[in-house]
Amino acid sequence: MKIATWNVNSIAVRLEQVLNWLKTHDIDVLCLQETKCVDEKFPLEGIQKIGYNAVIMGQKSYNGVAILSKHEIKDVQKNFHDDVLDAPKRLIAATIKDIRIVNTYIPNGTELWTDKFAFKLDWLQRLRKFFDETCACDGDVLLCGDFNVAPDERDVWNVGFWEGKLHFTKPERAAIHHVKQWGFVDVFRQINGDEKKFSWWNYREGAFFKNQGLRIDHIWTSKSLAEKCIACWIDRKPRGAPRPSDHAPVVAEFEII
């Protein structure tokens, strides 16, 4: 079973890329972030035509998350239980083949030491609380998405350049580590060890062609599900396509009976 995550930076712009990628790679579940599309305009028809169900939570111009699946989607939750109705659309969860999948678009933070940065840190605390209250560590649980945090030095192209900058500050890394301590395993690291691979490259300054990126898109799982993981990789190819998202898909494969 292949489960993937991809910040597409607008499903309207990247729809054909997503459909072609799904057909080429035989993905069972794809979690999307930054769809930038209200629910009424989400391109469900094209997605259903190639054999996928979908649950969506959209927002115009920014945010937005979705889960596409070849299999039945159950027990859907949108955002945190205590979010107000107009809260940013950043979390969607569902159960697929007995795996609780939580797809997140964690806030960027925008600028250090501002209200938006504080919101990011608070959101991460709420995410940890969400798992404490709704998920069992001994079950099959998967957290994925655009975390907007590079957890450690292996996840940045140049530590000296990124030290103290947004996505790699000590408060952000501590906050994401607190989430991980719930009981998550970074399956990319489990499979690939210390290998330096990135999932995001700035559009500017030729960053992709220089491989000056960050690994901020992740698939983490509970221990029981990590034991079933047989592969995990970042597919750089879509990032080199015409009009690409600035993120690449991350894929994990599991032996699921």
C-alpha positions in Angstrom: 0.0 0.0 0.0 1.5 3.4 -1.1 0.6 6.5 0.9 1.9 9.9 -0.3 1.9 13.5 0.7 2.2 16.5 -1.6 1.9 20.2 -1.2 0.6 21.0 -4.7 0.4 24.8 -4.3 -3.0 25.0 -6.1 -4.9 22.0 -7.3 -6.3 24.1 -10.1 -2.9 24.8 -11.5 -1.4 21.4 -10.9 -4.4 19.1 -11.5 -3.0 17.4 -14.7 0.3 16.9 -12.9 -1.5 15.3 -10.0 -3.6 13.0 -12.1 -0.7 11.9 -14.3 1.4 11.3 -11.2 -1.3 9.2 -9.6 -1.8 7.0 -12.7 2.0 6.5 -13.2 2.9 5.6 -9.6 -0.1 3.5 -8.5 -0.7 5.5 -5.3 -3.4 4.2 -2.9 -3.8 7.3 -0.8 -2.6 10.9 -1.6 -2.8 13.6 1.0 -2.7 17.1 -0.6 -2.0 20.5 1.1 -2.3 24.1 0.0 -5.1 23.2 -2.5 -6.1 26.9 -2.6 -9.6 25.9 -3.7 -13.1 26.2 -2.2 -14.9 22.9 -1.9 -17.5 23.9 -4.6 -14.7 24.3 -7.2 -12.5 21.3 -6.2 -12.0 19.1 -9.4 -13.7 16.0 -8.0 -14.9 14.8 -11.4 -11.4 14.3 -12.8 -10.2 12.6 -9.6 -13.1 10.2 -9.5 -12.7 9.4 -13.2 -9.3 7.8 -12.5 -10.7 5.8 -9.6 -10.2 7.9 -6.5 -12.6 8.9 -3.7 -11.9 12.2 -2.0 -12.6 14.2 1.1 -11.8 17.8 1.0 -11.7 21.0 3.0 -10.9 24.0 0.9 -10.2 27.6 1.2 -9.9 30.3 -1.4 -6.3 31.5 -2.3 -4.6 29.8 0.6 -4.6 26.7 2.8 -6.8 23.8 1.9 -6.3 20.1 2.4 -7.6 16.9 0.8 -7.3 13.1 1.0 -7.6 11.1 -2.2 -8.0 7.3 -1.9 -8.7 4.2 -4.0 -10.2 2.7 -0.9 -13.2 3.5 1.3 -12.7 6.6 3.5 -14.3 6.5 7.0 -14.6 8.7 10.1 -13.6 12.0 8.6 -12.6 14.9 10.8 -12.0 18.4 9.6 -9.7 20.7 11.7 -9.5 20.5 15.4 -12.7 19.8 17.3 -12.5 23.2 19.1 -11.7 25.3 15.9 -14.1 28.1 15.0 -16.0 27.7 11.7 -13.8 30.2 9.8 -10.5 28.7 11.1 -7.8 28.2 8.5 -8.3 24.8 6.7 -5.2 23.0 7.8 -6.1 19.5 9.1 -8.2 16.6 7.7 -8.2 13.1 9.2 -9.8 9.9 8.0 -9.5 6.1 8.5 -8.5 4.1 5.4 -7.9 0.3 5.6 -7.7 0.6 9.4 -5.0 3.3 9.3 -5.8 6.6 10.9 -4.4 9.1 8.5 -4.0 12.7 9.6 -3.1 15.1 6.8 -1.8 18.5 8.0 -0.7 21.8 6.5 1.1 23.2 9.5 1.3 27.0 9.5 4.3 28.6 7.9 4.8 31.3 10.6 5.6 33.9 8.0 8.0 36.0 10.0 9.9 35.3 13.2 8.6 36.5 16.6 5.3 37.8 15.2 1.7 36.8 16.1 1.8 34.4 13.1 4.9 32.7 14.4 3.3 32.4 17.8 0.2 30.9 16.1 2.4 28.3 14.5 3.9 27.2 17.8 0.5 27.1 19.4 -0.9 25.1 16.5 1.8 22.5 17.0 0.9 22.2 20.7 -2.7 21.7 19.7 -1.6 19.0 17.2 0.1 17.1 20.0 -3.0 17.4 22.2 -5.1 16.1 19.3 -3.1 12.9 19.2 -3.1 12.5 23.0 -6.9 12.8 23.0 -7.9 11.0 19.8 -5.4 8.3 18.8 -3.9 5.2 20.5 -0.1 4.8 20.3 -0.5 1.0 19.8 -2.7 1.5 16.7 -1.8 2.2 13.1 -1.6 6.0 12.9 0.0 8.1 10.2 0.7 11.8 10.3 1.8 13.5 7.1 1.9 16.8 5.3 3.8 20.0 4.9 5.2 20.5 8.4 6.9 23.8 7.5 9.7 22.6 9.9 13.1 21.0 9.1 13.5 18.8 12.2 17.3 18.5 12.2 20.5 19.3 10.5 20.2 16.5 8.0 17.1 18.2 6.6 18.7 21.5 5.4 21.1 22.1 2.6 23.3 24.4 4.7 23.1 24.5 8.5 25.0 27.7 8.8 22.8 29.5 6.3 19.5 28.3 7.9 20.5 28.5 11.6 17.9 30.8 13.3 15.8 31.2 10.2 12.1 30.4 9.8 11.6 26.6 9.4 14.8 25.8 11.4 14.6 27.8 14.6 15.0 26.1 18.0 11.4 26.9 19.1 10.0 25.3 15.9 12.2 22.3 16.1 11.3 21.8 19.8 7.6 22.1 19.0 7.7 19.5 16.2 9.8 17.2 18.4 7.1 17.4 21.1 4.6 16.2 18.5 7.0 13.3 17.5 7.3 12.3 21.1 3.7 11.1 21.0 5.2 7.9 19.6 5.9 8.7 15.9 8.6 7.3 13.7 10.0 9.3 10.8 9.8 6.5 8.2 12.0 8.4 5.7 14.8 8.3 8.3 14.0 4.7 9.3 14.5 3.6 5.7 17.2 6.1 4.4 19.3 6.8 7.5 21.3 10.0 7.3 20.8 10.5 3.6 20.3 14.2 2.7 17.2 14.5 0.5 14.9 17.5 0.3 11.2 18.0 -0.5 11.0 21.8 -0.9 13.1 24.3 -3.0 12.5 28.0 -3.2 11.3 29.2 -6.7 14.0 31.8 -6.6 17.8 31.8 -7.2 17.8 28.4 -9.0 17.5 26.6 -5.7 16.1 23.4 -7.2 18.9 23.1 -9.8 21.5 23.8 -7.0 19.7 21.4 -4.7 19.5 24.1 -2.0 16.4 22.7 -0.3 14.7 21.7 2.9 13.0 18.5 4.0 9.8 19.9 5.4 7.3 17.4 4.0 7.0 14.3 6.1 5.4 11.0 6.7 5.5 9.9 10.4 3.8 6.8 11.7 3.1 5.0 15.0 5.6 2.2 15.8 3.3 -0.6 14.7 2.8 1.0 11.3 6.5 1.8 10.9 7.2 -1.9 11.3 5.2 -2.5 8.1 7.0 0.2 6.1 9.2 -1.3 3.4 10.1 1.9 1.4 10.0 5.7 1.7 11.3 8.2 -0.9 11.0 11.7 -2.2 10.1 12.0 -5.9 12.0 15.0 -7.2 10.7 14.6 -10.8 7.5 16.7 -10.5 9.5 19.6 -9.1 11.4 19.8 -12.4 8.3 19.8 -14.5 6.9 23.0 -16.2 5.0 25.2 -13.7 5.8 23.0 -10.7 4.8 23.2 -7.1 7.8 24.2 -5.0 7.3 20.9 -3.1 7.9 17.3 -4.2 5.8 14.3 -3.3 6.9 12.0 -0.5 5.8 8.4 -0.7 5.8 5.6 1.9 5.0 2.0 1.0 3.6 -0.5 3.6 3.0 -4.2 3.6 -0.7 -4.2 4.5 -2.7 -7.4 4.3 
